Amino acid sequence: MEQKEEVVKEVDLAIIGGGPAGLAVAVEAWKHGVKDILILEREIELGGILQQCIHTGFGLKVFGEELTGPEYAERFIKQVEYLGIEFKLDTMVIDISIDKIPTVKNIGDKFIDKSIIEEIDIDGIVSDGTTSNRITDDRIACDRINYDRINHDRTSGYKIITAVNKKDGLIRLKAKTVVLAMGCRERTRGALNIPGTRPAGIFTAGTAQRFVNMEGYLPGKKVVILGSGDIGLIMARRMTLEGAEVKMVCELMSYPGGLNRNIVQCLNDFNIPLKLNYTVVEIHGKKRVEGVTIAQVDNNRKPITGTYEYVKCDTLLLSVGLIPENELSIEAGVAIDPITLGPIVNESMETSIEGIFACGNVVHVHDLVDRVTEEAMLAGRSAGRYIHSIRDKKQYKSMIYI
């Protein structure tokens, strides 16, 4: 088998993720003078999760009309293609490293640039007197520090991206600026520690959505849904429309997790019961799910004795939360917020590493894709300003989180 040579390419702006956030970043950056852009997408098509969201409800804020997910994505895809913005599909980014740019390290519970550690005394005062903010016990303390004082050459400070695909083999990119737009992923059964066997028939709601809407498969006939997130609510309706019987939606909390409109349109309109303060405590079945045991929970979210109930079903869908997709961010040394589990960003959507921006669900999970787009447009404008500051060799001020 012939081994492919490593491809080396230089770009001004590399966008990791070709979903709604990544597409909006690319278009907005192009409008602000950045023409050398590359989008890296691991799926075989642009659009991200929107391609499987065939229901309406998208675009009311951005376009002023109600669109399906694929229609919303198509509007940005057409702009990307019309503007001639380059993208690589079926391409997996495996590493981001920083060349000649100070990296971020974890100092106790604080994140700080390692190049200025020696300048900060025990009370958190920069010893040369140029900065006078103390490090407090707050979760995030911010201090504006001029990066030029750190004396690194930003004109040669590339971000090195390593990626791989079937066409090019190993790809190594040198980018002046990177925007993280990887989106989020669903929590799985492994994160819930539900006792019981490991039969077939357990899916995340998003996986079931892809099976039904894109692959043409019905995951099951008698369904219990755990969690009342928006995807779970939408799938309750979708499974019902496809002929399945949705027995109930169980929610651990005392309130639903999804939007009110989805409670009405997806549950109430189809007479699907929503059981608040309930959870699944055991899964039954060998080869296939045969049923689940549910129970009411107390104020500490512990099952209450005497409330256990067996529900016969062949499918369990999990809609128990989303997690920002940040393995690459962590490997690059980006500071992560312990609450949102996404990168800590400033008002320009720039992370704790200069020249690396983040937006969309990779920062925190959004309820509406329109909000993702608005945030991504801000990141695109900010990335454009950063690139122009490098070209013009002008001073660029950013924020370091300490």
Secondary structure as UniProt FT lines:
FT   STRAND          7..16
FT   HELIX           20..31
FT   TURN            32..33
FT   STRAND          37..40
FT   TURN            46..47
FT   HELIX           48..52
FT   STRAND          56..58
FT   TURN            60..63
FT   STRAND          67..68
FT   HELIX           69..83
FT   STRAND          86..88
FT   STRAND          92..98
FT   STRAND          104..107
FT   TURN            108..109
FT   STRAND          110..113
FT   HELIX           114..119
FT   TURN            122..123
FT   TURN            127..128
FT   STRAND          142..146
FT   HELIX           147..150
FT   HELIX           154..156
FT   STRAND          159..165
FT   TURN            166..168
FT   STRAND          169..180
FT   STRAND          184..186
FT   HELIX           189..191
FT   TURN            192..193
FT   STRAND          202..204
FT   HELIX           205..210
FT   HELIX           211..215
FT   STRAND          222..226
FT   HELIX           230..241
FT   TURN            242..243
FT   STRAND          245..251
FT   HELIX           260..262
FT   HELIX           263..267
FT   HELIX           268..270
FT   STRAND          274..276
FT   STRAND          278..284
FT   STRAND          291..297
FT   TURN            299..300
FT   TURN            305..306
FT   STRAND          309..312
FT   STRAND          315..318
FT   STRAND          322..324
FT   HELIX           327..332
FT   TURN            338..340
FT   TURN            347..348
FT   TURN            354..355
FT   STRAND          356..358
FT   HELIX           360..362
FT   HELIX           369..391
FT   TURN            392..393
FT   STRAND          397..401
//
